[in-house]
Amino acid sequence: MEVTVVPKNRRANFSIYAYQVGTVSEKNIVPNLYSCVSCEAEHKWDFKKRGRTQNHTRTVKKLTAIANPFQVVIGVTGANGLAEGEYELHVKLKTR
């Protein structure tokens, strides 16, 4: 699974995180999350990365369930004082 947040305002600084659990419940939703199968996050870089560029979108890519079905929790947060804003969420499923 690949999930991308695309802000409507290109200057809006959003971050995205996603994690996999067996079954979503109150016990494994942030801030009560103590463990998960896997997790990924993407935020605005603090420094440049050689050979890569970053735009206003944020993507998490490595959410994989091969032998077991997992549920995915996706969170979008504002950074640097951003408390609200509009965005689109794009979810792409791939088969192996």
Secondary structure, 3 states (H helix, E strand, C coil): CEEEEEECCCCCCEEEEEEEECCCCHHHCCCCCCCCCEEEEECCCCCCCCCCCCCCCEEECCCCCCCCCCEEEEEEEECCCCCCCCEEEEEECCCC
